Amino acid sequence: MTKRHLEAIAEALLKSKPDGSEPEDGLKTEQWRSDVRAIASVLLAHNPRFDARFYEACGYELNEDTKGIKS
């Protein structure tokens, strides 16, 4: 995959991120975070240069569950 592909995926994930305005957004946010991690895992398996910039581009806040991701 090219950088352009990764940017398009990150943009789509950013656009789908719950904004917290709905009562059920807490659950939606947890599902969204799980989806981002799952997609990132697959992308990492196919691209050794994959790093934390993808999470940042998605709007995913890096914390304990992303420890060890290359910056």
HTML snippet that shows the backbone in 3Dmol.js (N, CA, C, O; Angstrom):
<script src="https://3Dmol.org/build/3Dmol-min.js"></script>
<div id="view" style="width:600px;height:400px;position:relative"></div>
<script>
const pdb = `
ATOM      1  N   MET A   1       0.842  -1.181   0.000  1.00  0.00           N
ATOM      2  CA  MET A   1       0.000   0.000   0.000  1.00  0.00           C
ATOM      3  C   MET A   1       0.887   1.243   0.000  1.00  0.00           C
ATOM      4  O   MET A   1       1.974   1.254   0.577  1.00  0.00           O
ATOM      5  N   THR A   2       0.408   2.256  -0.641  1.00  0.00           N
ATOM      6  CA  THR A   2       1.169   3.494  -0.702  1.00  0.00           C
ATOM      7  C   THR A   2       0.754   4.424   0.433  1.00  0.00           C
ATOM      8  O   THR A   2      -0.239   4.201   1.126  1.00  0.00           O
ATOM      9  N   LYS A   3       1.551   5.470   0.592  1.00  0.00           N
ATOM     10  CA  LYS A   3       1.235   6.490   1.598  1.00  0.00           C
ATOM     11  C   LYS A   3      -0.156   7.066   1.336  1.00  0.00           C
ATOM     12  O   LYS A   3      -0.910   7.333   2.272  1.00  0.00           O
ATOM     13  N   ARG A   4      -0.484   7.252   0.086  1.00  0.00           N
ATOM     14  CA  ARG A   4      -1.794   7.798  -0.287  1.00  0.00           C
ATOM     15  C   ARG A   4      -2.935   6.892   0.185  1.00  0.00           C
ATOM     16  O   ARG A   4      -3.970   7.377   0.641  1.00  0.00           O
ATOM     17  N   HIS A   5      -2.740   5.574   0.074  1.00  0.00           N
ATOM     18  CA  HIS A   5      -3.748   4.628   0.557  1.00  0.00           C
ATOM     19  C   HIS A   5      -3.921   4.751   2.073  1.00  0.00           C
ATOM     20  O   HIS A   5      -5.040   4.808   2.582  1.00  0.00           O
ATOM     21  N   LEU A   6      -2.799   4.792   2.773  1.00  0.00           N
ATOM     22  CA  LEU A   6      -2.854   4.899   4.234  1.00  0.00           C
ATOM     23  C   LEU A   6      -3.518   6.206   4.660  1.00  0.00           C
ATOM     24  O   LEU A   6      -4.293   6.227   5.616  1.00  0.00           O
ATOM     25  N   GLU A   7      -3.220   7.283   3.962  1.00  0.00           N
ATOM     26  CA  GLU A   7      -3.850   8.573   4.274  1.00  0.00           C
ATOM     27  C   GLU A   7      -5.356   8.513   4.054  1.00  0.00           C
ATOM     28  O   GLU A   7      -6.120   9.065   4.846  1.00  0.00           O
ATOM     29  N   ALA A   8      -5.785   7.851   2.993  1.00  0.00           N
ATOM     30  CA  ALA A   8      -7.222   7.734   2.708  1.00  0.00           C
ATOM     31  C   ALA A   8      -7.929   6.920   3.794  1.00  0.00           C
ATOM     32  O   ALA A   8      -9.029   7.268   4.221  1.00  0.00           O
ATOM     33  N   ILE A   9      -7.294   5.843   4.231  1.00  0.00           N
ATOM     34  CA  ILE A   9      -7.878   5.020   5.299  1.00  0.00           C
ATOM     35  C   ILE A   9      -7.957   5.821   6.589  1.00  0.00           C
ATOM     36  O   ILE A   9      -8.984   5.803   7.269  1.00  0.00           O
ATOM     37  N   ALA A  10      -6.879   6.525   6.933  1.00  0.00           N
ATOM     38  CA  ALA A  10      -6.865   7.334   8.150  1.00  0.00           C
ATOM     39  C   ALA A  10      -7.933   8.424   8.094  1.00  0.00           C
ATOM     40  O   ALA A  10      -8.599   8.689   9.095  1.00  0.00           O
ATOM     41  N   GLU A  11      -8.098   9.048   6.954  1.00  0.00           N
ATOM     42  CA  GLU A  11      -9.108  10.096   6.806  1.00  0.00           C
ATOM     43  C   GLU A  11     -10.518   9.539   7.005  1.00  0.00           C
ATOM     44  O   GLU A  11     -11.357  10.161   7.657  1.00  0.00           O
ATOM     45  N   ALA A  12     -10.764   8.360   6.434  1.00  0.00           N
ATOM     46  CA  ALA A  12     -12.084   7.730   6.592  1.00  0.00           C
ATOM     47  C   ALA A  12     -12.349   7.400   8.057  1.00  0.00           C
ATOM     48  O   ALA A  12     -13.461   7.595   8.547  1.00  0.00           O
ATOM     49  N   LEU A  13     -11.338   6.904   8.753  1.00  0.00           N
ATOM     50  CA  LEU A  13     -11.503   6.589  10.176  1.00  0.00           C
ATOM     51  C   LEU A  13     -11.716   7.855  10.999  1.00  0.00           C
ATOM     52  O   LEU A  13     -12.525   7.862  11.926  1.00  0.00           O
ATOM     53  N   LEU A  14     -11.003   8.916  10.669  1.00  0.00           N
ATOM     54  CA  LEU A  14     -11.178  10.182  11.379  1.00  0.00           C
ATOM     55  C   LEU A  14     -12.601  10.704  11.208  1.00  0.00           C
ATOM     56  O   LEU A  14     -13.218  11.175  12.164  1.00  0.00           O
ATOM     57  N   LYS A  15     -13.108  10.616   9.995  1.00  0.00           N
ATOM     58  CA  LYS A  15     -14.473  11.087   9.724  1.00  0.00           C
ATOM     59  C   LYS A  15     -15.531  10.258  10.449  1.00  0.00           C
ATOM     60  O   LYS A  15     -16.618  10.753  10.749  1.00  0.00           O
ATOM     61  N   SER A  16     -15.209   8.998  10.728  1.00  0.00           N
ATOM     62  CA  SER A  16     -16.182   8.128  11.390  1.00  0.00           C
ATOM     63  C   SER A  16     -16.062   8.140  12.912  1.00  0.00           C
ATOM     64  O   SER A  16     -16.827   7.461  13.597  1.00  0.00           O
ATOM     65  N   LYS A  17     -15.115   8.902  13.447  1.00  0.00           N
ATOM     66  CA  LYS A  17     -14.903   8.958  14.895  1.00  0.00           C
ATOM     67  C   LYS A  17     -16.105   9.620  15.577  1.00  0.00           C
ATOM     68  O   LYS A  17     -16.499  10.723  15.200  1.00  0.00           O
ATOM     69  N   PRO A  18     -16.687   8.954  16.577  1.00  0.00           N
ATOM     70  CA  PRO A  18     -17.810   9.574  17.301  1.00  0.00           C
ATOM     71  C   PRO A  18     -17.359  10.886  17.960  1.00  0.00           C
ATOM     72  O   PRO A  18     -16.229  10.997  18.434  1.00  0.00           O
ATOM     73  N   ASP A  19     -18.255  11.866  17.979  1.00  0.00           N
ATOM     74  CA  ASP A  19     -17.874  13.182  18.498  1.00  0.00           C
ATOM     75  C   ASP A  19     -18.240  13.399  19.965  1.00  0.00           C
ATOM     76  O   ASP A  19     -17.916  14.440  20.537  1.00  0.00           O
ATOM     77  N   GLY A  20     -18.904  12.437  20.568  1.00  0.00           N
ATOM     78  CA  GLY A  20     -19.248  12.556  21.983  1.00  0.00           C
ATOM     79  C   GLY A  20     -20.537  13.307  22.247  1.00  0.00           C
ATOM     80  O   GLY A  20     -20.856  13.589  23.402  1.00  0.00           O
ATOM     81  N   SER A  21     -21.286  13.636  21.209  1.00  0.00           N
ATOM     82  CA  SER A  21     -22.502  14.426  21.396  1.00  0.00           C
ATOM     83  C   SER A  21     -23.730  13.570  21.722  1.00  0.00           C
ATOM     84  O   SER A  21     -24.759  14.101  22.142  1.00  0.00           O
ATOM     85  N   GLU A  22     -23.631  12.275  21.537  1.00  0.00           N
ATOM     86  CA  GLU A  22     -24.754  11.368  21.778  1.00  0.00           C
ATOM     87  C   GLU A  22     -24.500  10.546  23.042  1.00  0.00           C
ATOM     88  O   GLU A  22     -23.348  10.236  23.347  1.00  0.00           O
ATOM     89  N   PRO A  23     -25.538  10.193  23.772  1.00  0.00           N
ATOM     90  CA  PRO A  23     -25.358   9.397  24.997  1.00  0.00           C
ATOM     91  C   PRO A  23     -24.641   8.067  24.761  1.00  0.00           C
ATOM     92  O   PRO A  23     -23.888   7.612  25.622  1.00  0.00           O
ATOM     93  N   GLU A  24     -24.866   7.442  23.605  1.00  0.00           N
ATOM     94  CA  GLU A  24     -24.252   6.144  23.321  1.00  0.00           C
ATOM     95  C   GLU A  24     -22.859   6.261  22.708  1.00  0.00           C
ATOM     96  O   GLU A  24     -22.271   5.249  22.326  1.00  0.00           O
ATOM     97  N   ASP A  25     -22.325   7.470  22.608  1.00  0.00           N
ATOM     98  CA  ASP A  25     -21.023   7.656  21.974  1.00  0.00           C
ATOM     99  C   ASP A  25     -19.879   7.002  22.738  1.00  0.00           C
ATOM    100  O   ASP A  25     -18.840   6.716  22.143  1.00  0.00           O
ATOM    101  N   GLY A  26     -20.035   6.756  24.034  1.00  0.00           N
ATOM    102  CA  GLY A  26     -18.985   6.065  24.779  1.00  0.00           C
ATOM    103  C   GLY A  26     -18.749   4.676  24.223  1.00  0.00           C
ATOM    104  O   GLY A  26     -17.608   4.268  24.004  1.00  0.00           O
ATOM    105  N   LEU A  27     -19.839   3.948  23.993  1.00  0.00           N
ATOM    106  CA  LEU A  27     -19.716   2.610  23.407  1.00  0.00           C
ATOM    107  C   LEU A  27     -19.235   2.676  21.962  1.00  0.00           C
ATOM    108  O   LEU A  27     -18.430   1.853  21.526  1.00  0.00           O
ATOM    109  N   LYS A  28     -19.734   3.655  21.232  1.00  0.00           N
ATOM    110  CA  LYS A  28     -19.306   3.818  19.837  1.00  0.00           C
ATOM    111  C   LYS A  28     -17.815   4.140  19.774  1.00  0.00           C
ATOM    112  O   LYS A  28     -17.109   3.655  18.890  1.00  0.00           O
ATOM    113  N   THR A  29     -17.342   4.950  20.704  1.00  0.00           N
ATOM    114  CA  THR A  29     -15.925   5.313  20.731  1.00  0.00           C
ATOM    115  C   THR A  29     -15.060   4.089  21.009  1.00  0.00           C
ATOM    116  O   THR A  29     -14.019   3.910  20.376  1.00  0.00           O
ATOM    117  N   GLU A  30     -15.480   3.249  21.944  1.00  0.00           N
ATOM    118  CA  GLU A  30     -14.723   2.026  22.229  1.00  0.00           C
ATOM    119  C   GLU A  30     -14.688   1.115  21.011  1.00  0.00           C
ATOM    120  O   GLU A  30     -13.654   0.511  20.726  1.00  0.00           O
ATOM    121  N   GLN A  31     -15.795   1.006  20.290  1.00  0.00           N
ATOM    122  CA  GLN A  31     -15.815   0.187  19.075  1.00  0.00           C
ATOM    123  C   GLN A  31     -14.923   0.804  18.009  1.00  0.00           C
ATOM    124  O   GLN A  31     -14.191   0.092  17.321  1.00  0.00           O
ATOM    125  N   TRP A  32     -14.981   2.122  17.869  1.00  0.00           N
ATOM    126  CA  TRP A  32     -14.143   2.817  16.883  1.00  0.00           C
ATOM    127  C   TRP A  32     -12.669   2.585  17.197  1.00  0.00           C
ATOM    128  O   TRP A  32     -11.879   2.307  16.295  1.00  0.00           O
ATOM    129  N   ARG A  33     -12.294   2.697  18.480  1.00  0.00           N
ATOM    130  CA  ARG A  33     -10.897   2.477  18.880  1.00  0.00           C
ATOM    131  C   ARG A  33     -10.478   1.045  18.565  1.00  0.00           C
ATOM    132  O   ARG A  33      -9.365   0.810  18.097  1.00  0.00           O
ATOM    133  N   SER A  34     -11.356   0.102  18.817  1.00  0.00           N
ATOM    134  CA  SER A  34     -11.065  -1.302  18.512  1.00  0.00           C
ATOM    135  C   SER A  34     -10.878  -1.497  17.006  1.00  0.00           C
ATOM    136  O   SER A  34      -9.983  -2.224  16.574  1.00  0.00           O
ATOM    137  N   ASP A  35     -11.714  -0.854  16.227  1.00  0.00           N
ATOM    138  CA  ASP A  35     -11.610  -0.940  14.766  1.00  0.00           C
ATOM    139  C   ASP A  35     -10.286  -0.354  14.276  1.00  0.00           C
ATOM    140  O   ASP A  35      -9.622  -0.943  13.423  1.00  0.00           O
ATOM    141  N   VAL A  36      -9.905   0.800  14.814  1.00  0.00           N
ATOM    142  CA  VAL A  36      -8.640   1.434  14.411  1.00  0.00           C
ATOM    143  C   VAL A  36      -7.474   0.507  14.741  1.00  0.00           C
ATOM    144  O   VAL A  36      -6.586   0.312  13.911  1.00  0.00           O
ATOM    145  N   ARG A  37      -7.467  -0.064  15.941  1.00  0.00           N
ATOM    146  CA  ARG A  37      -6.375  -0.972  16.328  1.00  0.00           C
ATOM    147  C   ARG A  37      -6.331  -2.198  15.415  1.00  0.00           C
ATOM    148  O   ARG A  37      -5.248  -2.637  15.026  1.00  0.00           O
ATOM    149  N   ALA A  38      -7.487  -2.753  15.073  1.00  0.00           N
ATOM    150  CA  ALA A  38      -7.529  -3.936  14.200  1.00  0.00           C
ATOM    151  C   ALA A  38      -6.990  -3.613  12.811  1.00  0.00           C
ATOM    152  O   ALA A  38      -6.207  -4.378  12.249  1.00  0.00           O
ATOM    153  N   ILE A  39      -7.406  -2.496  12.271  1.00  0.00           N
ATOM    154  CA  ILE A  39      -6.935  -2.086  10.944  1.00  0.00           C
ATOM    155  C   ILE A  39      -5.440  -1.800  10.989  1.00  0.00           C
ATOM    156  O   ILE A  39      -4.702  -2.201  10.089  1.00  0.00           O
ATOM    157  N   ALA A  40      -4.992  -1.112  12.029  1.00  0.00           N
ATOM    158  CA  ALA A  40      -3.566  -0.803  12.169  1.00  0.00           C
ATOM    159  C   ALA A  40      -2.735  -2.079  12.264  1.00  0.00           C
ATOM    160  O   ALA A  40      -1.632  -2.140  11.720  1.00  0.00           O
ATOM    161  N   SER A  41      -3.243  -3.080  12.938  1.00  0.00           N
ATOM    162  CA  SER A  41      -2.528  -4.344  13.066  1.00  0.00           C
ATOM    163  C   SER A  41      -2.301  -5.002  11.702  1.00  0.00           C
ATOM    164  O   SER A  41      -1.218  -5.516  11.423  1.00  0.00           O
ATOM    165  N   VAL A  42      -3.320  -4.979  10.872  1.00  0.00           N
ATOM    166  CA  VAL A  42      -3.196  -5.549   9.528  1.00  0.00           C
ATOM    167  C   VAL A  42      -2.223  -4.725   8.687  1.00  0.00           C
ATOM    168  O   VAL A  42      -1.393  -5.281   7.967  1.00  0.00           O
ATOM    169  N   LEU A  43      -2.326  -3.404   8.782  1.00  0.00           N
ATOM    170  CA  LEU A  43      -1.431  -2.545   8.000  1.00  0.00           C
ATOM    171  C   LEU A  43       0.017  -2.736   8.422  1.00  0.00           C
ATOM    172  O   LEU A  43       0.910  -2.743   7.575  1.00  0.00           O
ATOM    173  N   LEU A  44       0.261  -2.890   9.711  1.00  0.00           N
ATOM    174  CA  LEU A  44       1.617  -3.114  10.211  1.00  0.00           C
ATOM    175  C   LEU A  44       2.186  -4.421   9.673  1.00  0.00           C
ATOM    176  O   LEU A  44       3.369  -4.493   9.341  1.00  0.00           O
ATOM    177  N   ALA A  45       1.353  -5.448   9.587  1.00  0.00           N
ATOM    178  CA  ALA A  45       1.811  -6.741   9.080  1.00  0.00           C
ATOM    179  C   ALA A  45       2.256  -6.657   7.621  1.00  0.00           C
ATOM    180  O   ALA A  45       3.076  -7.458   7.172  1.00  0.00           O
ATOM    181  N   HIS A  46       1.718  -5.691   6.886  1.00  0.00           N
ATOM    182  CA  HIS A  46       2.035  -5.555   5.470  1.00  0.00           C
ATOM    183  C   HIS A  46       3.011  -4.429   5.156  1.00  0.00           C
ATOM    184  O   HIS A  46       3.449  -4.287   4.014  1.00  0.00           O
ATOM    185  N   ASN A  47       3.355  -3.630   6.161  1.00  0.00           N
ATOM    186  CA  ASN A  47       4.240  -2.498   5.920  1.00  0.00           C
ATOM    187  C   ASN A  47       5.131  -2.278   7.141  1.00  0.00           C
ATOM    188  O   ASN A  47       4.677  -1.725   8.143  1.00  0.00           O
ATOM    189  N   PRO A  48       6.381  -2.702   7.071  1.00  0.00           N
ATOM    190  CA  PRO A  48       7.275  -2.563   8.221  1.00  0.00           C
ATOM    191  C   PRO A  48       7.575  -1.108   8.608  1.00  0.00           C
ATOM    192  O   PRO A  48       8.061  -0.852   9.710  1.00  0.00           O
ATOM    193  N   ARG A  49       7.295  -0.172   7.727  1.00  0.00           N
ATOM    194  CA  ARG A  49       7.528   1.248   8.034  1.00  0.00           C
ATOM    195  C   ARG A  49       6.321   1.908   8.696  1.00  0.00           C
ATOM    196  O   ARG A  49       6.365   3.087   9.047  1.00  0.00           O
ATOM    197  N   PHE A  50       5.258   1.149   8.861  1.00  0.00           N
ATOM    198  CA  PHE A  50       4.044   1.658   9.502  1.00  0.00           C
ATOM    199  C   PHE A  50       4.383   2.110  10.916  1.00  0.00           C
ATOM    200  O   PHE A  50       5.126   1.434  11.627  1.00  0.00           O
ATOM    201  N   ASP A  51       3.831   3.273  11.328  1.00  0.00           N
ATOM    202  CA  ASP A  51       4.137   3.775  12.673  1.00  0.00           C
ATOM    203  C   ASP A  51       2.981   4.591  13.240  1.00  0.00           C
ATOM    204  O   ASP A  51       1.889   4.615  12.673  1.00  0.00           O
ATOM    205  N   ALA A  52       3.231   5.254  14.356  1.00  0.00           N
ATOM    206  CA  ALA A  52       2.202   5.972  15.114  1.00  0.00           C
ATOM    207  C   ALA A  52       1.565   7.124  14.348  1.00  0.00           C
ATOM    208  O   ALA A  52       0.500   7.598  14.744  1.00  0.00           O
ATOM    209  N   ARG A  53       2.167   7.577  13.293  1.00  0.00           N
ATOM    210  CA  ARG A  53       1.566   8.680  12.523  1.00  0.00           C
ATOM    211  C   ARG A  53       0.174   8.313  12.024  1.00  0.00           C
ATOM    212  O   ARG A  53      -0.687   9.180  11.879  1.00  0.00           O
ATOM    213  N   PHE A  54      -0.043   7.023  11.762  1.00  0.00           N
ATOM    214  CA  PHE A  54      -1.360   6.573  11.320  1.00  0.00           C
ATOM    215  C   PHE A  54      -2.407   6.845  12.395  1.00  0.00           C
ATOM    216  O   PHE A  54      -3.483   7.370  12.106  1.00  0.00           O
ATOM    217  N   TYR A  55      -2.085   6.485  13.638  1.00  0.00           N
ATOM    218  CA  TYR A  55      -3.012   6.732  14.747  1.00  0.00           C
ATOM    219  C   TYR A  55      -3.308   8.226  14.890  1.00  0.00           C
ATOM    220  O   TYR A  55      -4.457   8.625  15.080  1.00  0.00           O
ATOM    221  N   GLU A  56      -2.276   9.032  14.798  1.00  0.00           N
ATOM    222  CA  GLU A  56      -2.447  10.481  14.912  1.00  0.00           C
ATOM    223  C   GLU A  56      -3.344  11.006  13.791  1.00  0.00           C
ATOM    224  O   GLU A  56      -4.201  11.859  14.024  1.00  0.00           O
ATOM    225  N   ALA A  57      -3.146  10.497  12.578  1.00  0.00           N
ATOM    226  CA  ALA A  57      -3.956  10.935  11.435  1.00  0.00           C
ATOM    227  C   ALA A  57      -5.422  10.521  11.584  1.00  0.00           C
ATOM    228  O   ALA A  57      -6.316  11.171  11.042  1.00  0.00           O
ATOM    229  N   CYS A  58      -5.657   9.435  12.324  1.00  0.00           N
ATOM    230  CA  CYS A  58      -7.027   8.961  12.561  1.00  0.00           C
ATOM    231  C   CYS A  58      -7.720   9.744  13.667  1.00  0.00           C
ATOM    232  O   CYS A  58      -8.940   9.671  13.811  1.00  0.00           O
ATOM    233  N   GLY A  59      -6.938  10.500  14.455  1.00  0.00           N
ATOM    234  CA  GLY A  59      -7.507  11.183  15.613  1.00  0.00           C
ATOM    235  C   GLY A  59      -7.534  10.292  16.837  1.00  0.00           C
ATOM    236  O   GLY A  59      -8.262  10.561  17.793  1.00  0.00           O
ATOM    237  N   TYR A  60      -6.743   9.233  16.811  1.00  0.00           N
ATOM    238  CA  TYR A  60      -6.672   8.261  17.902  1.00  0.00           C
ATOM    239  C   TYR A  60      -5.610   8.725  18.887  1.00  0.00           C
ATOM    240  O   TYR A  60      -4.448   8.902  18.520  1.00  0.00           O
ATOM    241  N   GLU A  61      -6.007   8.921  20.132  1.00  0.00           N
ATOM    242  CA  GLU A  61      -5.058   9.370  21.152  1.00  0.00           C
ATOM    243  C   GLU A  61      -4.197   8.200  21.597  1.00  0.00           C
ATOM    244  O   GLU A  61      -4.707   7.165  22.025  1.00  0.00           O
ATOM    245  N   LEU A  62      -2.889   8.377  21.492  1.00  0.00           N
ATOM    246  CA  LEU A  62      -1.964   7.326  21.899  1.00  0.00           C
ATOM    247  C   LEU A  62      -1.926   7.233  23.411  1.00  0.00           C
ATOM    248  O   LEU A  62      -1.822   8.246  24.102  1.00  0.00           O
ATOM    249  N   ASN A  63      -2.010   6.008  23.926  1.00  0.00           N
ATOM    250  CA  ASN A  63      -1.977   5.784  25.368  1.00  0.00           C
ATOM    251  C   ASN A  63      -1.466   4.377  25.638  1.00  0.00           C
ATOM    252  O   ASN A  63      -0.704   3.831  24.840  1.00  0.00           O
ATOM    253  N   GLU A  64      -1.874   3.791  26.747  1.00  0.00           N
ATOM    254  CA  GLU A  64      -1.386   2.474  27.149  1.00  0.00           C
ATOM    255  C   GLU A  64      -1.643   1.389  26.098  1.00  0.00           C
ATOM    256  O   GLU A  64      -0.800   0.510  25.917  1.00  0.00           O
ATOM    257  N   ASP A  65      -2.778   1.428  25.408  1.00  0.00           N
ATOM    258  CA  ASP A  65      -3.071   0.349  24.459  1.00  0.00           C
ATOM    259  C   ASP A  65      -2.304   0.471  23.149  1.00  0.00           C
ATOM    260  O   ASP A  65      -2.403  -0.409  22.294  1.00  0.00           O
ATOM    261  N   THR A  66      -1.547   1.542  22.981  1.00  0.00           N
ATOM    262  CA  THR A  66      -0.715   1.678  21.791  1.00  0.00           C
ATOM    263  C   THR A  66       0.759   1.765  22.168  1.00  0.00           C
ATOM    264  O   THR A  66       1.591   2.161  21.352  1.00  0.00           O
ATOM    265  N   LYS A  67       1.078   1.398  23.393  1.00  0.00           N
ATOM    266  CA  LYS A  67       2.467   1.403  23.856  1.00  0.00           C
ATOM    267  C   LYS A  67       3.279   0.500  22.951  1.00  0.00           C
ATOM    268  O   LYS A  67       2.840  -0.593  22.594  1.00  0.00           O
ATOM    269  N   GLY A  68       4.450   0.953  22.587  1.00  0.00           N
ATOM    270  CA  GLY A  68       5.319   0.148  21.736  1.00  0.00           C
ATOM    271  C   GLY A  68       5.189   0.450  20.254  1.00  0.00           C
ATOM    272  O   GLY A  68       5.967  -0.063  19.451  1.00  0.00           O
ATOM    273  N   ILE A  69       4.225   1.270  19.879  1.00  0.00           N
ATOM    274  CA  ILE A  69       4.094   1.654  18.471  1.00  0.00           C
ATOM    275  C   ILE A  69       5.215   2.643  18.143  1.00  0.00           C
ATOM    276  O   ILE A  69       5.463   3.593  18.885  1.00  0.00           O
ATOM    277  N   LYS A  70       5.871   2.401  17.038  1.00  0.00           N
ATOM    278  CA  LYS A  70       6.956   3.303  16.631  1.00  0.00           C
ATOM    279  C   LYS A  70       6.409   4.699  16.342  1.00  0.00           C
ATOM    280  O   LYS A  70       5.369   4.853  15.703  1.00  0.00           O
ATOM    281  N   SER A  71       7.122   5.702  16.820  1.00  0.00           N
ATOM    282  CA  SER A  71       6.739   7.099  16.559  1.00  0.00           C
ATOM    283  C   SER A  71       7.361   7.598  15.283  1.00  0.00           C
ATOM    284  O   SER A  71       7.150   8.750  14.902  1.00  0.00           O
TER     285      SER A  71
END
`;
const viewer = $3Dmol.createViewer("view");
viewer.addModel(pdb, "pdb");
viewer.setStyle({}, {cartoon: {color: "spectrum"}});
viewer.zoomTo();
viewer.render();
</script>
